Structures are given as C-alpha cells and as structure tokens.
Amino acid sequence: MSALPHVAAVAALAAALFSPVASAACYQIYAPDGELIYRSTEPPVDMSYPLHQTLPKVAPGGKLIFSLDLHGCELTINKLSVRAGKPASVPLPVQDRRADRG
C-alpha cells in the first residue's frame, strides 16, 4: 500500500487548518481625538472599495481598526452620524464603466 494518498490527505488538512481567515470580526473607528466612535461586527463602510475612498466619507480623519478578537464588540457603538451630521452610510458615486475605454 502506498503512503502517497495519506501524505496528500495530511497536507490538505494542514492547509485547511492553518489558512488565514479572510474576514474580520470586530470593526472599530477612532476619531482624530482618540474617541471610539464606532464598534460593531458589521463593517462601517463598503469593504469592496479601498478604505482611503470610503472611510473619510463617514469619519473624516478617523482610523479604522479591525480584528478577529470579539472582546468588547458585543456592545455596539455608532456615533458616526452624530459627529458628521449626516447618515452613517454614504453611498459612493457610480463610476462610468465606459470612461476607461480607448
């Protein structure tokens, strides 16, 4: 009996167990003065866009920190709309897909 199938199975299992996790569990935004203005398990911005495009629209000068640690994240804090004077979710403008054609 060949040991090759067993080695392949062990390698696949090790890769699955030690692969990095692709999502964050807790999102926190700190204002420029250091005040915690957002904490939740839901991202405060559309994560499909670069943060330098989305974060200034909801928290100008703020810093976004996200981690896998859920400690403290069970209590949601959302002061984004109070500080900015506008709704917390600000949609990005739709880009014209034809603009990059030659």
Secondary structure, DSSP 8 states (H G I E B T S, - for coil): --SHHHHHHHHHHHHHHSS---S-SEEEEE-TTS-EEEEESS-SS-TTS-HHHHHHHHSTT-EEEEES--TTTTS-EE-HHHHHTS-S--------GGGG--
